Amino acid sequence: MKASHNGRYYESLAMSRLLQHVAETVDALSSIRAYGVAERFQRHFCRLADEVTRGYAGFGLAFLFTRFLSSTSGFLVVLCTLLANTVFAGPEGLDPSSLGLALSVAMSSDPAGMRDDSSGGQLADSLSKWPIGGKVEFQDYSASYRPGVLPNVLNGVTFSVKPMEKVGVVGRTGAGKSSLVLALLRMLRPSQGRILIDDIDIADVPLRKLRRSITVIPQDPSLVRGTLRMNLDPTNSHSDREVWQCLERAHLAKLVSSDPRGLFLETADGGTNLRQVGFI
């Protein structure tokens, strides 16, 4: 498991370097062409892409090896249980109830085998309606960008935010304000404690559902190339009527409707072609 985590961390680190290189290349594209160094940037891109591939391959191999060991050990335990019951069976043969009990105990020792279906079902029922109120609790939470290597950026943080409550976090640069947001999105690796949203540990929530349930407005928001509607609803999960309702609540519907293209107004990178970038 440690090798698998390290492989995933290496892949994420390499991917961030690759994306940073792509962003810097796009910003300096005219200068790169003017100085004739495009080939050098291409070679550097290929090296970074190879690092991402190596990290993913290492993570995949470690994960598959762990699953193989788990499945093999479970198979051996069940096989030994069957052989033992067969060898020590009485003259009347195997007792079905005893055999079933032995198999249940054997399979429960296998991580890939039988799980606690009752708790899983209760959690699934809770998550189907989650989140409801939006109560947030940090309980003695500590986290680092790389536990065991880098120091904690959050140390023993404990606080509670009630539903519909507005809270301001004040601190100097580097105090950990942005790290609280990263912790809510599970982009940090906790070393102790937990975070609860509506009394459910976010570690038990599927990552996709968690991040779709939290909205973050960055300090320097920007638009991406596409349409206004795509920037407002990137996942295309809402109707045009709902998008217009959001614009009306933000008092921007009149501004958008003044353009004949409406929601399909084209936007450039950073919204440089818009007269009023602030309407996102």
C-alpha positions in Angstrom: 0.0 0.0 0.0 2.9 2.4 0.8 4.3 1.8 -2.7 0.9 2.5 -4.2 0.5 5.8 -2.4 4.1 6.9 -3.3 3.3 6.0 -7.0 0.2 8.1 -6.9 2.0 11.0 -5.3 4.8 10.8 -7.9 2.2 10.8 -10.7 0.4 13.8 -9.2 3.6 15.7 -8.8 4.7 15.0 -12.3 1.3 15.9 -13.7 1.4 19.3 -12.0 4.8 20.0 -13.5 3.5 19.0 -16.9 0.5 21.2 -16.7 2.6 24.1 -15.4 4.9 23.7 -18.4 2.0 23.7 -20.8 0.5 26.9 -19.3 3.9 28.6 -19.4 4.4 27.6 -23.0 1.0 28.9 -24.1 1.7 32.2 -22.3 5.1 32.6 -24.0 4.3 31.1 -27.3 5.2 34.2 -29.4 8.6 34.6 -27.6 9.3 30.8 -28.1 8.7 31.1 -31.8 10.6 34.4 -32.1 13.8 32.9 -30.5 13.4 29.6 -32.3 13.5 27.4 -29.2 10.2 25.4 -29.9 12.1 22.1 -30.3 13.7 22.5 -26.9 10.3 23.1 -25.3 9.0 20.0 -27.1 11.7 17.8 -25.7 11.1 19.1 -22.2 7.4 18.4 -22.7 8.2 14.8 -23.7 10.4 14.3 -20.7 7.7 15.5 -18.4 5.1 13.3 -20.1 7.4 10.3 -19.6 7.6 11.1 -15.8 3.8 11.1 -15.6 3.7 7.8 -17.4 6.3 6.3 -15.1 4.3 7.4 -12.0 1.1 6.0 -13.3 2.7 2.7 -14.3 4.3 2.4 -10.9 1.0 3.1 -9.2 -0.8 0.6 -11.4 1.7 -2.2 -10.9 1.7 -1.7 -7.1 -2.1 -1.7 -7.0 -2.4 -4.8 -9.2 0.2 -6.6 -7.1 -1.6 -5.8 -3.9 -4.9 -7.0 -5.3 -3.2 -10.2 -6.5 -1.7 -10.9 -3.0 -5.1 -10.2 -1.4 -7.0 -12.5 -3.7 -4.4 -15.2 -3.5 -4.4 -15.2 0.3 -8.2 -15.3 0.4 -8.3 -18.2 -2.0 -5.8 -20.2 0.0 -7.7 -19.5 3.3 -11.0 -20.7 1.7 -9.3 -23.7 0.1 -7.6 -24.8 3.4 -11.0 -24.4 5.1 -12.7 -26.7 2.6 -9.9 -29.3 2.8 -9.9 -29.3 6.6 -13.7 -29.8 6.7 -13.4 -32.6 4.2 -10.6 -34.4 6.0 -12.2 -34.1 9.5 -15.7 -34.8 8.4 -17.5 -37.5 10.3 -19.1 -40.7 8.9 -22.3 -38.8 8.0 -20.4 -36.4 5.8 -20.1 -32.7 5.9 -22.6 -30.7 8.1 -23.9 -27.9 5.9 -24.3 -25.4 8.8 -20.8 -26.0 10.1 -19.4 -25.7 6.6 -21.3 -22.5 6.0 -20.0 -21.0 9.3 -16.4 -22.0 8.5 -16.6 -20.4 5.0 -18.1 -17.2 6.4 -15.3 -16.9 8.9 -12.7 -17.7 6.3 -14.1 -15.2 3.8 -14.3 -12.4 6.4 -10.6 -12.6 6.8 -10.1 -11.8 3.1 -10.1 -8.0 2.4 -11.4 -8.8 -1.1 -14.1 -11.1 0.2 -17.1 -10.6 2.3 -17.7 -7.0 3.6 -20.1 -5.5 6.1 -23.0 -5.0 3.8 -25.3 -3.5 6.5 -23.0 -0.5 7.3 -22.3 0.0 3.6 -26.0 0.1 2.9 -26.6 2.6 5.6 -23.8 4.8 4.3 -25.2 4.6 0.8 -28.6 5.7 2.0 -27.1 8.6 3.9 -25.0 9.7 0.9 -28.0 9.7 -1.4 -29.4 12.7 0.4 -26.0 14.2 1.3 -25.3 17.1 1.9 -28.5 18.5 3.5 -27.6 21.4 5.8 -23.9 22.0 5.2 -22.6 21.7 8.8 -18.8 21.5 8.7 -16.7 20.1 11.5 -12.9 19.8 11.7 -11.9 17.4 14.5 -8.3 17.6 15.6 -7.3 17.7 11.9 -3.7 17.7 10.9 -2.4 17.3 7.3 0.6 17.7 5.1 1.3 17.8 1.4 3.5 14.8 2.0 3.2 13.1 5.4 6.4 12.0 6.9 8.5 14.1 4.6 7.1 17.6 4.7 5.9 19.3 7.9 2.2 19.7 8.6 0.5 22.7 7.1 -2.5 22.2 9.4 -1.9 21.2 13.0 -4.7 20.0 15.3 -7.4 22.2 13.7 -10.7 22.0 15.5 -13.8 24.1 14.8 -17.4 23.9 13.7 -19.4 25.8 11.1 -23.2 25.7 11.5 -25.5 25.4 8.4 -26.1 28.8 6.7 -23.4 30.4 8.9 -20.8 32.7 7.4 -17.3 32.5 8.7 -14.2 34.5 7.9 -10.7 33.0 8.3 -8.0 35.6 8.9 -4.3 35.0 8.9 -1.0 36.0 7.4 0.4 34.6 4.2 1.2 30.9 4.6 -0.9 30.5 7.7 -3.0 27.7 6.1 -6.2 29.5 4.9 -6.0 28.0 1.4 -5.0 24.6 3.0 -8.4 24.5 4.7 -10.1 24.6 1.3 -7.7 21.9 -0.1 -8.5 19.7 3.0 -12.3 20.0 2.3 -11.6 18.9 -1.3 -9.4 16.0 0.0 -6.4 17.4 -1.9 -4.3 17.0 1.3 -3.3 13.8 3.0 -4.4 13.9 6.7 -2.1 12.6 9.3 -4.7 12.7 12.1 -8.2 13.8 12.8 -11.1 14.0 10.4 -13.5 16.4 8.7 -17.3 15.9 8.9 -19.9 17.4 6.7 -23.5 16.8 8.0 -22.0 14.3 10.5 -20.5 12.2 7.7 -16.7 11.8 7.4 -15.6 13.1 4.0 -13.1 10.2 3.8 -16.2 7.9 3.3 -17.7 10.0 0.5 -16.8 9.2 -3.1 -14.3 11.8 -4.3 -16.4 12.8 -7.4 -19.5 13.4 -5.3 -17.6 15.3 -2.6 -16.0 17.7 -5.1 -19.3 18.2 -7.0 -21.0 19.1 -3.7 -18.5 21.9 -2.8 -18.2 25.2 -4.7 -14.9 27.1 -4.5 -14.5 30.6 -5.8 -10.7 31.2 -6.2 -9.0 34.4 -5.3 -8.3 35.2 -8.9 -11.2 33.7 -10.9 -10.8 33.5 -14.7 -12.7 32.4 -17.7 -11.7 29.7 -20.1 -12.1 29.6 -23.9 -15.6 28.5 -24.9 -19.0 30.0 -24.2 -20.5 31.8 -21.3 -22.8 28.9 -20.6 -19.9 26.5 -20.5 -18.2 28.7 -17.9 -21.3 28.9 -15.8 -22.2 25.2 -16.1 -19.0 23.2 -17.0 -20.6 19.8 -16.5 -23.8 20.8 -18.5 -25.9 19.4 -15.7 -28.4 22.3 -15.5 -31.0 23.6 -17.9 -30.9 27.0 -19.5 -33.7 28.2 -17.3 -31.7 27.4 -14.2 -28.7 29.2 -15.6 -30.8 32.3 -16.3 -32.2 32.1 -12.8 -28.7 32.2 -11.4 -27.9 35.2 -13.6 -31.0 37.0 -12.3 -30.1 36.4 -8.7 -26.7 37.9 -9.5 -28.4 40.9 -11.2 -26.6 40.0 -14.5 -29.4 38.7 -16.6 -30.0 42.1 -18.3 -26.3 42.4 -19.1 -26.1 39.0 -20.7 -29.5 39.3 -22.6 -28.2 42.6 -24.1 -26.0 40.5 -26.4 -27.9 38.6 -29.1 -25.8 35.4 -28.4 -26.9 35.3 -24.8 -25.6 32.3 -23.0 -23.6 31.3 -26.0 -21.5 34.4 -26.0 -17.9 33.3 -26.9 -15.3 33.9 -24.2 -11.5 34.0 -24.7 -8.9 32.8 -22.3 -9.2 34.9 -19.2 -12.3 36.7 -20.6 -10.1 39.2 -22.4 -12.8 39.8 -25.1 -15.4 40.8 -22.6 -16.2 44.3 -21.6 -17.0 43.2 -18.1 -15.0 40.2 -16.9 -16.7 40.3 -13.5 -19.9 38.8 -14.5 -18.7 35.3 -13.6 
